[in-house]
Amino acid sequence: MNEKLLKPYNPSETEKRIYQKWEESGYFNPDVCIEKGMTKPDAKPFTIVMPPPNVTGVLHMGHALMLTIEDIMVRYKRMRGFRTLWLPGTDHAAIATQTKVEKEISKKEGKSRYDLGREEFVKKVENFAKESHDTIVSQIKVMGSSCDWGREAFTLDEKRTEAVYAMFKMMYDDGLIYRGHRIVNWDPKGQTTIADDEIVYEERKTKLYTFKYSKDFPVVISTTRPETKVGDTAVAVHPEDKRYQKFIGKEYDLDFCGVPLHIKIIADEAVEKEFGTGAVGVTPAHSQIDWQMAERHNLPVKQVIDELAKMTVGNKKLLGKKVNEAREIIVIWLRENNLLEKEEEISHNIATAERTGGVIEPLPKLQWWINVNKSIPDRDGKTLKDLMREPVANEKIKIIPDHFNKTYFHWIDNLRDWCISRQIWYGHRIPVWYHEPKCVPKMGHESQVTKCLELIVSVEEPKCEFCDSKFIQDPDTLDTWFSSGLWTFSTLGWPTDDARGKFLKNSDLSVYHPTDVLETGYEILFFWVARMILMTGYALHDVPFHTVYLHGTVRDARGRKMSKSLGNGIDPLDIAEKFGADAGRMALVVGNTPGTDSRISEDKIKAYKHFSNKLWNMARFILQQNENPNPPANELKPNSQKILEEFERFVGEVTNDMDEYRFYLAAEKLYQYVWRTLADKLIEDSKKELVDIATIQQIFKKCLIVLHPFMPFVTEEIWSMIPKKTADRELLMVEKWPS
């Protein structure tokens, strides 16, 4: 018997060595599995692309859950004989990464990015991203992730950049990308637009003010932001609200805190007549809803707050003041003029930037957008919204759990044009060049200067055919969701020589796309999953994946979200060091149903550490029987066939659970069978010679196989000590799943 079994199981000594053994085998690469005869050349492919962790720090328990579930799928399919590819990668996470580096530079050097300049600052961010990437990769390996590191991708590497620019040009040429003034989420602290998903809503106490603009104005309105009212151009009421019928269409000129206003009273069904006074001030420049209302009613747009969240209108009292100061000034003015009718404290959701904590200011900005409602050329009038809706509606893509379908469709129905430009320096720079205003004609082109193109979409700096002026590249970068939206196919080699052309035969793209499963958190169903469906439907006329498996948030034992402020976080690396990655994996998956939040604690993890020890002790007992000089009688007992048949039915149940993505059930059933049935009953009966050792050995070997996707390290270590038959494979990770 192997001497290791004479000592207690030591995961910290075992797991790193086992992972190195797997890597050296090359079996994470499906091509190697085929070359070495572990997988048939004509085997059906099974593909997962890893949701790329951000290169901003270390992995948390949410990442650990993601890696565990995906590795379970991948190891199971590999053992089932599929041509299995799990493609890893990381995300440059532009805003998050840049913000982190900016804070470090400010803290250590007392400088801003503007002090360094774009080129030097970007180099610092790239160095940080590289170091963080290396840390994350080592952490992914600690979790036992059996991904093909030879195909690893990064959203900002050369091949992904090529894909991003090819997609931008295609969409621009098709008229789907445009530059225009629209309302954006502006972060005054980070000085950039941000995506809806980068907003954190904080419930805060605030004041709701009810007032008139002036004594002779006929309508009373309510707002939490009086400072924006100096930018009002209308008051909206519901068209069926009888209280205001006689005022609809009338216009008023008035002075509001020293600012002249021209207010038109309009009727719009977006107004809730039961809420407040049933009348709302319309501020088109500082509200997404009001902007849309202004478009419907052809209202003027008057911006009164700038990018630093300071007032741009008014007399000395208001001009240049921060919005909070301006609010107090206007409220005092309302009181002094007897215009304030009511002031009450309410709870209100305030939009803040996730990375900087800045309070979001809706502002009109000249930005780059994707038009989601425009017909795509040569696509039978379909829009990008249609491309997102159809695959889920016709079940070409299945979402698990399916109750998220309703939420998905609701989001698409209310989807606005997508702002894809960001005012930061780290990321894919927008591949658009603008002709310098000056124009110095080349010899012989003096009469053709008007032919100079004002704008060119190009990866490299273009040269003007008619003059000696230069082109200047757009300073903005692209939203990271744009690049990550291409993830399933950019990682597999898109674009080919012709982005719109056919795939090369036997290329990764032709073999492994569409991918089979996207496993990710439910909170990014819209922001990432939907955009992957959009991008793939547009560029490849196909789906990016067949199944979306959504996991929930990992919470602490009391159901609280893990955070630094609460001090309740659990580090997956600490768990692996203390209890072993296998124990952490089992604790994460048992009881974790798709789409629901789960709880984890050290006590739960410790229980599965005991399970690892139980397997180890079982292996010691069973392998000792091969060396026992006086073994119990080993002839097959009359009940052996029945025991084996029951076990085969049990394996069938587990297999069915695996195929139906019920990993939480499969893990629980395996735990119960191994501990309660095999250890507590069958092995104990074998000591009484009620069950023969040959049956025990056969069942134990197969238990190791079916447990392997869940607990790969300890099962692989025990497998290496079991005497092999001709049909057995050296590594458990490529052993055949019991049929």
N, C-alpha and C positions, 0 to 999 in steps of 0.2 A: 504494500500500500504506500502511496506517496506520503513522504514525511510531512508535507504541508498539512495534511488532514489531522495530524497528531496535535497541531496547534489550533487555537481559535481562529476563526475567519477574520482576516485583516483587510478590509476594503481599501484602505489608504495605500497599502503595499501592493495590492493586486490590480486595481483599476487602471492606473497609469501604464503598467506593463502590458495588460491585456489590450488596451487601446493601441499601443505601439505595434503589437502583434497583428492587429486587424489592419492597420495602415500598411505595414510591410507586406501583407498578403496581396494588396491591390484590389481586394474584393469589393471595396466601396465603389469602384469603377465598373459599370456593367460590361464594358468591352473586355476587361480582364476576366470577368466571370465567364464570358463566352469563350475566350481564348483557352482558358483552363478547364473547360468542359463543365463548369458549375451551372451554367445556364445554356439552354439550347439556342442556336443561332436565330431560329425563327420564333423565339419566345415573344409573347405579347409584352409591349413595354408598359411600365408603370412609372409615372414621373411626378415628382413634387419639386417645386422651387421654394427654397426657404424664404419666408418673409424676412427681408434683410434687417437685422438689428441696426439701430443708429450708432454711428461711431462717436458717441458722446460720453461714454462711461462704461459701466459694468452691467452684466446681465442681472435681471431681477427674477422673481418667482414667476411672473407672467411669461418671460422668455423661457424659463425652465419648463413650464407646462407646455408651451408651444413645441419645444424641442422634443419633449417626451412623447407627446401624441404623434408627431410626425415620424419619429424614429420607430415607434411601435408599428405604424403603417408600413414603413419602408422595410424593416426587418421581416415582417410577416410576408409581404409580397416577394421579397428576395427568396425566402424559404419556400414559397409556393412556386418558384420557378420563373417568375416574371423577369423581364429585362429591366431591372430596377435602377432608376436614377434619382438621387436626391441631390439637387444642385444648391450649394451654399452661396451666401453672399452677404454683403453689408451695404448700408445706406449712408451716403454722405450727410444726410439730414441737415441741409444747408443752414437754416435759421438757428436750429438748436446748437449745431457745432460752432458756428460763427459767434453766437452769443456767449457760449462757454469760454471761447478763446478771448473774446473782448473783455470779459470779466477778469480773466487771469492777467491779461496785459495791464489793465487798469490797476489791479491790486498790486502786482509786482513791479511795474515800471511807471505807473502813474500816467500812462499814455492811452490815447484812443487810436482807433484804426486810421483816422484821418492824419494823425501825427506820423504814422508809419508809411502811409501811401498804399495803394491797392496791391502792387506787386509784392512788397515785403510782407504785408499783412496776410495775403493769401498763402504765402510760403509757410508762415507760422501755423496757419490753420491746417494746411496739408501735413505738416510734421505732427501736429497733435492728432489728426485723424489716423495717421499711420500707426502711431503708438497705441491709440485706443483700439484700432482694428486688430492689432496683434494680441492685445489682451482679450478681446472678445472671442477671437478664434480659439485661443487656449481654453476659454471657459466653455465654449460650445463642445469642445472635445471632452472636457471633464464630464459633461452630461451623457457621454457615450454616443453622440450623434454619428451615425454611419453614413456621412455624406461624402460625395466625390470631390475631394479638395483640389483635384487637378482641373476641375471646371469652375472653380470659385470665381465670382464676379463682384464688382463694386460699381455702384450706380454712377460714379464719376470717372471710371477708367476709360481707356481709349475706345474700346468697342462699344460700350454703352453710350459714350458721347457721340459716336458716329450714328448710333440709332436715334438718339434724341434729335440731332440736327436733321436727319433724314425725315423723321416724323414731322418736325416743325415745317420743313419746306413743303412736304406733301399737303399738309393741312392748310398752309398759307396759299399754295397754288390752287387749292380747291375752294378758296374763299371762306374757309372755316375759322381761320385765325385773322383777327383784325385788331387795329389799335384805335382806342376810343376813350372818351370821357364817361366814366360811370362811377357809382358809389363803391368804395372799397372799405375793408376793415383796416384802418390805419393805426399802427402802433407808434405813438409819439415817442416812446422810450427807445424802441428798436429802429425807428425811422424807416419803416417798411410796411407794405401791405402784408397781411397774413391771411391764411385760409380759414374757412369757418371752423375746421377741426382743431385749429391752433388757438381757439378761443376757449377760455375757462370762465364759466359763469359763477360769480360769487354772490351769495345772498347777503345784502347789506341793508342796514336801516337808512332810509332816505326820506326826504320830504316831498309830498305831493301838494303842489300849489294850484289853487283855483282862483282865477282873476279875469279881468277885462284888460284889453290893450289900452283903452282910453275910456273916459266917462261916457262918451256918446256912442261907443261901439256896442251893437245890439246883442252880441253873443259872448257868453262866458266859456272859457276853456280851462283845462287842467293839464299840468305837465310836471315832470320831475326835473326838467332842465330849462328853467326860464332863460338862461343865457343864450340858448339857440333861437329864442323867439325873435331876436333882432334880425334873423334871417328868414322869417316867415313871409310867404307870398300868397297864402290863402288860408281859409278856415274851411274844413270839410265837415259836412253833416250827412247823415243817411238820407237818401232821396225820399224815403217814406216817413221820415220823422216830421210830424205835423207841426211841432214847435217852431221849426225853422223854414217852413215852406216859403213864407213871404220874403225871406232874405236871400234865397238862392239866386245867384247871378248878379247880386249887387256888389259894388266895389267901394272901398273906403281908403282914404288917405289919412294917415295919422302919424303922430310922433310917439315912439316907444323908447323911453329912457334915452332921449337925445338922438335916436336913430329914426329917420323917416321910413315909414312902411307903406306899401300899397297892397291892401288885402282884398282878395276876391273870395266871396263865399260860394263854394261849390258843393255839389251833391255827388257822393261816391259810396258805392255799396261796401267798400272795405271798412267803413266806419261802423262801430258797434254802438247803436243808439242807446243801449241800456247801460253802457259803461261811462262813468263820470257824468259829465254834462251832455254827452252825446255829440259834442263838437270838439274837433281837434285842430290845433294849429299845424299847418303844413310847412315843413322846413325841408325843401327838396335837396339841399346840399348836404344835409347832416342826418339823413334817415333813409334807409333802403326802401321802406314802405312809402315814405313821402316822395322819394325820387320817382317811383313807379306811378304814383298818383299824379305827379307833375307831368309825366309823359302822356298820361291819358287825357289830361286837361290842358295841355300846352301852357304850363305855368313857367314863369321865369325861375332860374336857379341862382340863388344869391349865397355865396360862400362867406361865412363870417368867422370861421375858426381855421387856423393854419396848421401846418404839420407839427408844430411844437405845442399844440393845444392852447394857443393864445388867440385872443380876439383881434380881428382885423378891421373892425368898424367901431364907430362911436366917438364920443368926445374924450377928453383926458381921463374921465372916470373909468371908461371901458377899454379903450384902445391899448392893445399890448398886454392886457391882463390875462392871467391863467383862467381857465374856464371856471374853476371853483371860486376864485375871487370875483369873477364877473357875475356869477350866480348870486352871491351875497349882495353885491352892489344893486342888481336889478330888483331883488326882493325888497331891499330897503326903499328903493324908489317906488315900488308898488304900494308899500305901506304908507309912505309919505303922501302919495296921491290918492289914497283911499280906494285903490283898485283891487287890493288883495281881499278876496271874499272868504277864503278858507285856507288853512295850512294844517296838514295832518302828517303824522309819521307812518310810513308803510315799509314793508319788506320788499325789496326790489332786486332783481337779478342784474348785476353789473357785468358787462363783458370786459374781460381782461385778457392780455396776451399771455399765453402759457409760458413762454420762455423768459420774458422780461418783467411780467407783472404789471405792465403799463395798462391804463384804462383805454379801451378802444374808442377811437373817434371815427365815426363814419364820415368819409370825405370824398368829394368828387376828384378823381385823379385820371390823368392820361395814362392808360395802361394797355397791356396786351391781353386779349381775351380769346376764348374759344366759343364760337356761336353754337350752342347745343340745339337750337331750334331751326337752323337753316338746312334746307335740302342738300344732301350730299350729291355731287355730280355723278351721273350714271348709276344711281342706286334706287331708282324707281320712286323718287320723292322722299326717301327715308331721311330722317334726321339722326343726329348722334343720340338723342333721347330714345329713338326707336331702337337703335342698336343695343342700348342698355336694357331696354324693357323686354324685347322679343325672346332672347335666349332663356330668360327665367320664366316668362309667361308660357312658352311652349315646352318647358321642362328639359331643354337641352342642357341647362345648368340647374342642378339641384342644390338648394340651400338647406343645410342641417343646423338647427331645427327649422322646419318649414314655416313656423309662424313668423319668421323674419321676412318672408315674401311680402306680406302686407306692408311692413315698414319700408322695405326696399322700393316698392311701387309708389308709395306715398312720397318718398324723397324724390324720385324721378319726376313725378307729376309737378312738383314744386321747384324743380331745378332751374336756377338762373344761369346766365352765361358765366363761364369759368375764367376768373382772373388768373393768368399764369405768370405774371411778371412780379419780381421781388426787388426791392431796392437794397440789396445786399451784395457783397463782393464774392462770396464763396458759393460756387455752384456752376451750372451750365450757363454761360453767358449767352444772352439772346443773339442768335446769328443774323442780326439785321444791321445794315450799315447805311448811314445817312451822308449824302453828298454835302461837302462844305458849302456854306452860303456863297463864298467868293467863287468866281469862275474865270479861270485864265485859259482861253481857248488855245488848243494846239495849232501848229502851223497848218493852214489849209482848212481849218474847221471854224473859222471866225463866224461864219453864218449859221453854224449848226449847234451853237451852245445850248439852245433850247431843248436839244435832244438829250441832254444830261439827265440821267435817272436820279430822282431824289432819294430813292430807297432801294436797296438790293438785299435779298436774302442770300447769305453766303457764309460758309464756314471760315474762309480766309478773306483777308482784306481785298476787296475788288479794286480794279483800276478803271478810271473813267476813259472811255474811248474818245471823247471829244475835247477834254480839257486836262490841265495839270493839277487840278484840285484833288484833295484827298477825301477818302470816305472815313467817317468816324463811327465806331461800333456803338450800338446801344449799350448804356452802362448797366442795365438791369440784368438780373439772372432769372432763370426759370424756376417756377414752383417745383419742389422736389416730387410732388405727386405726378408731375408730367413725366419725369424719368422713371419713377417707380411704376407708373401705369403701363410701361412697356416691358416689365420685368420678366414675364413668362416667355416672351419670344426674343427679347434682346439678349438674354442670357444663353439662348440656344443658337445664336449666330446671325440674327436679323440685324441689319439688312444684308441681303446678298448683293451681287453686282447691280441688280435692278431691284430696288425696294418693292416695286409693284409686281415683280416677275415671279416665276415659279421657283420653288426651293430646289436646291441641288439634291440629287438622289443620294440616299444614305447619309445625308447630313444630320446633325443633331436636331435641327429644326424639323426635318421631314420625319424623323423617327420618333421624337419625344414630344412633339406638339400636335394637338393641344395636350396640356398636362392633365393629370387625372384629378388631383385634389389640391385645393388651396385651403390650408388650415391657418386660421388667424383669429384675432379677437373680434367680438361682435361690434366693438366701438368703432372699428374702421370699415364696416361693411360698405358705407357710402363713399367715404373719402378715398379709399384705395380699391376695394373690390369692384365697385361700380365703374371706376375709371379704367381698370384693367379690361373689363368687359367692353367699355367704349373703345379703347385704343386697339384692342385685338380685332374687334368687329370691323373697325374702320380700315386698318392696315392689312389684315390677313383674311378678312371676310369669314371669320371663324370665331370660336369661343376660346378663351384662354385656359379653361379648365372645365371639367364635367361636374365636379362636386365642390361645394364650399362648406367646410366644416368650421363652425364658429365656436370658440371656447369663451368662457366668461372670465371675470376678474378673480384673481387669487387673493383672498382676504385672510385676516388673522383669525385666531380661534374664536374671537368675539364677533366676527362678521364685519370688522372695520377694515377700510382700505388701508393698505400698508403705506406708511409715509415716514419721512425723517422726523417731522414734528411730533408724531405720536411715539416714535422710537419702537415701533412694532414690526419693523421690516425683518425678513428672514433672507439671508444671503445664500443662494444655492451652492456657492462654493464652500461656504462654511458647513453646510449640510453634508456635502459630499465628503469633506475632510472628517467630519465628526461621526457620521452614520453610514456613509457610502452613497454613491449616486443611485444605486439600485433602490435603496430604501426611500430616497427622495422621490424617485420616479413613481414608485408604487403609491406613496402617500399622495402624490399629485393626481393620479389618474383614478384611483378607487373612489367611487361615489361622485365623480365629476361628470355630470351629464352635459351634453352640448348646449351652448347658449346660456348657461346659468353660472352664477358666481359660486365659488367653492371656498371652503375654509381649510386652513392648514395650521398645524402646530408641531412643535418638537415632539410632543407625546405621540402624535400620530406617526411621525417619521420613525420614532424609536420603535414603534410596534413592528414596522416592516424591517428594521434592522434585526429584530428578533427572528423575523421570518428568514432572512438571509442566513442567520446562524442555524436555524432549524434545517434548512436545506444542506448546509455544510455537515451537520451532525448526522443527517440521514445518509449522506454520501459516505461518511466514515463507516457507518454500520453496514451498509450494503456492500461496499468494497471489501470490508473485512471478511465477508462470507466467502469471497474467492480465495482467501489465504488461510481460512480456518482449518486446522488439521482434523478437527472433528465436527464438520458442518452438520447441520440438521438434515434429515432425509430430504433430498431435493427432487424426488419424483413429483410429477404434476398431480396436484390434488383434484378431487372431483369437482370442486367449486372453481377451479382456475378459469375454465372457459367462460363461466358466467361473470366472473370478476373482470376478465378482459373485455367481454362484450359490453358490460356496463361502462368500462373506461372508454371504449371506442365511441359509445353514444355520448359520453361526456365531452370527448374531444370534438365530436360533431357539433355539439351545442356551442362550444367555444369558437369553433371555426365559423359558424353561422353568425355569432355575435361580432366577430372580427370583420366579416364581409359586410355587415350592416352598420359598421362604425359604432358598435356598442362596446367600446373598449373598457369602460367603467365596469360593465357587467362581466366581461371576460376576465378581467383582473381579479375581481371579487370571487368569481367561481373558482379560479385557479388557486387562489389563496386558501379558500375553504376546502377544496378537494385535497390539496397537498398536505395541509396541516391536519384536518379533521379525519379525512378518509384514509389517505396513504400513511401518514405518520401515526396518528392515534389509533387507527383500527387495523389496517392491513399489516403494517410492520410489526405491531404488537402481536397480532395473530400468528405471524410467521415465527415469532419467538416461541410460540406454543405449538409450532408445527401444524397450524390450521391452514396456513397459506404457504405455498412453496416459494423459495427464494427466487427462482427463475422468473416467476410471474411478477414479483416485486421489482426485480431488476429491469424487466421489460417496461413496466409502467413508469418507473423512475426515469429511465432514459427519455421516454416520450414526454414526461412532465417537464424535463429540462428543455426539450425542444419547444413546447408550447409556451413555456414561461420565458423563453429567451427574448422575445420582443419587449417584454416588460422589465426584466431584470437581466440585462445582457452580460454583465461582468461576472457575477457569481456563477451563472449557469455555464458560461464559457470556461471558467476556471475548473469547475467540476468536470465538465465534458473532457477536458484535456487529460484527466486522470483515469477515465473509464477505458478499459480495454476495448479496442475497436474491432468491429467485424469488417469484412470486405466491403460491404455496402456503405459503411459509415464514412463520413467525411472528416478530415482532420480538424477543421474549424466548425464549431456549432453554428456560426452566423450564416453558413451556406448549406447547412444540413437540410434535408427535405422535410417539409411539414408532414405530419402523419395524415395519411389519406383515410 
